[in-house]
Amino acid sequence: MHRILITRRLPEEGIGKLLDTADVDIWPEDGPMPRESMLERIAPADAIISLLSDRIDEEAMDAAPSLKAIANYAVGYDNIDVGAATSRGIPVLNTPGVLTDATADLAFSLLLSVARRVVESDRYVREGRFRIWEPKLLLGKELKGRTLGVVGAGQIGSAVMRRARCFGMELAYHSRKRRPGLEEELGCEFLPLDELLERSDFITLHVPLTEETRHMIGRSELKMMGPGSVLINTSRGAVVEENALVEALKNGDIWGAGLDVYEEEPRVHSDLIGLDNVVLLPHLGSATEETRTKMAELAVNGLMTVLSGGVPENCVNPEVLEGGVRRIV
C-alpha cells in the first residue's frame, strides 16, 4: 500500500477512497502541523496532501526520498517550490475549477458588504446605537452603473464578472492575455493595469502569487484608484502591499476594502483591526461544504492517478510526466 501524509483533517467524504486503498497518516490536531513534525512524518511518504500553511520546499522533499507526488489542497500553490519538485521529477497537483463559484460568491459578498457597510452597520445595531432612522446614517455605494475592474480574468475573475453583470455594473479587466470570447460574452473591456485602476470604482483581485504579482498593488497603485474606490482581495495577501493599504484606508486614498487573505497570514495587520472601512474574513474563499469536499476528491483522484502511472489533468508541472510514466529529471 502507498503511504500518504495528509497535513490536516479533510472532509471524510472526499478522502474515503484513499483511506480504503492506502496507508494514510493524517495530522490529528487543529491548526497547522509543526515544521518538525512534518519533516518527520513525511520521511516514509510516497505522496503528501498539503495545505497553504505547509511549506513544501527542498528540505521537505529531501526528507522524503520516496516522494512521488505532492497535492496541494488549494488552487494556488505558492507554498510549494515547484522548481525543486520538477528537478526531482515530482508532480505537483492543485485543485482548480471546483472552487470557482464558491470563491466568486465570496468575492462578491465582500464587495456588497463593503459597498453597503454591512459589517459596520451590524456592529452599530449590536452596540445599541440604533435609536431612529436617519437620512444620512451609514450611507454606502450603489453598484448599478459603477465600473468593476477585475485583475486576473481566469475562471474565478470571469465568474465574478458574470455576477457583477447581473447587478448592472460596467466591466473592465486586466489579465496576462486578452479574452476575446469573454469580451464578447460580457461586454467587458480589456485595459492596462494603471488605466483599470484609474477608471474603476471597485477593484477585485484574482491572480496567483508569483514574483510578478507580489505587491502589484502598492502605494502608487492605491493612489491611482482614488478616494471613492473599493479594493477586494480574495487571491493572496502578498499581492497587496499591506502597509500601503493600511495607509490608504486611514488617509482616505481609497474608500474601503474587503479582505479574505493577508500578507503574513494568519497574522492580520494590527491597524486593519480597528478600521471601520475594511471588512476582514479568515480566508473563507472556498469554505462551503460542497466545495471543500470536491477539493479533497480532486486532490485524492490526482494522487491516485499519479501513483497508478497515469497523468492527472490537475498537474501544474506536467513536464515531469511522460506517457503516464514518472520521469526522473
C-alpha positions, 0 to 999 in steps of 0.5 A: 500500500502507498503511504500518504501524509495528509497535513490536516483533517479533510472532509471524510467524504472526499478522502474515503477512497484513499483511506480504503486503498492506502496507508494514510497518516493524517495530522490529528490536531487543529491548526497547522502541523509543526515544521518538525513534525512534518519533516518527520512524518513525511520521511516514509511518504510516497505522496503528501496532501498539503495545505497553504500553511505547509511549506513544501520546499527542498528540505521537505522533499529531501526528507522524503526520498520516496516522494512521488507526488505532492497535492496541494489542497488549494488552487494556488500553490505558492507554498510549494517550490515547484522548481525543486519538485520538477528537478526531482521529477515530482508532480505537483497537483492543485485543485482548480475549477471546483472552487470557482463559484464558491470563491466568486460568491465570496468575492462578491459578498465582500464587495456588497458588504463593503459597498453597503457597510454591512459589517459596520452597520451590524456592529452599530445595531449590536452596540445599541446605537440604533435609536431612529432612522436617519437620512444620512446614517451609514450611507454606502455605494450603489453598484448599478452603473459603477465600473468593476475592474477585475485583475486576473480574468481566469475562471474565478475573475470571469465568474465574478464578472458574470455576477457583477453583470447581473447587478448592472455594473460596467466591466473592465479587466486586466489579465496576462492575455486578452479574452476575446470570447469573454469580451464578447460574452460580457461586454467587458473591456480589456485595459492596462493595469494603471488605466483599470485602476484609474477608471474603476470604482471597485477593484477585485483581485484574482491572480496567483502569487508569483514574483510578478504579482507580489505587491502589484498593488502598492502605494502608487497603485492605491493612489491611482484608484482614488478616494471613492474606490473599493479594493477586494482581495480574495487571491493572496495577501502578498499581492497587496502591499499591506502597509500601503493599504493600511495607509490608504484606508486611514488617509482616505486614498481609497474608500474601503476594502474587503479582505479574505487573505493577508500578507503574513497570514494568519497574522492580520495587520494590527491597524486593519483591526480597528478600521471601520472601512475594511471588512476582514474574513479568515480566508473563507474563499472556498469554505462551503461544504460542497466545495471543500469536499470536491477539493479533497476528491480532486486532490485524492483522484490526482494522487491516485492517478499519479501513483497508478502511472497515469497523468492527472489533468490537475498537474501544474508541472506536467513536464515531469510526466511522460506517457503516464510514466514518472520521469526522473529529471 
